[in-house]
Amino acid sequence: MDSNTAYNIIRKDGNFEIVVTKSKFIGFLGSASSVEQAEEIVTRIRKKYNDARHNCYAYIILDGDSLIKRSSDDGEPSGTAGKPMLAVMEGAGLVNAVCVVTRYFGGVLLGTGGLVRAYTDAAAKALDDCDISSIKRGRYIKLTADYPDESTLRRLFENEGFEITDSSYSDRVLLTVLGPEEKAEDLVKRVIDMTGGKAACELLESVYY
């Protein structure tokens, strides 16, 4: 996967309700860190609206370098609910997110086109109610340096967009930093150069942050 790939995650859940030709659609869009959590949210909403005709859902979970995407029409005509909701999420670049749209049938058939528009609109309105932020691929670096080099290294990390996530002090300074993956290898070289080869660096795992 391209190290420059960025995604969006939900910081605050969104909710919205619309009425289309007497049918009520209740849209929810929230965060889920795993398939299990997404399924739990779907189950919870189904129980909350257990008298509704349909509880359709879609979710996208970031699993390592892969995206897990699933959706359900929950009894609506195939392709009229879950996939349009999933398309809204994909268009927003969302990961680790789950959308559920509940429908209370109003007695009037909407047709496939009307259903696609209604479920798309409910998901989009719920998205508008969310607070979202971006995440990108980063990499941890663990390093050991001498005390006189610490202030210079801290300035370097700040200038290159790396954050110190852990620090400890013994006979030397031990730091763990996290920053853009595409800069990680170059940063290691610069640290070694700046310290005259005295610093020891180790590239650790890649993550989204």
Buried (B, 14 or more C-beta within 10 A) or exposed (E): EEBEEEBBBBEEBBEBBBEBEEBBBBBBBBBBEBBEBBBEBBEEBBEBBEEBBBBBBBBBBBEEEEBEBBBBBBEBEEEBBBBBBBBBBBEBBBBBBBBBBBBBEBEEEBEEEBBBBBBBBBBBBBBEBBEBEEBBBBBBBBBBBBEEBBEEBBEBBEEBEBEBBEEEEEEBBBBBBBBBBBBBEEBBEBBBEBBEEBBBBEBEEBEBB
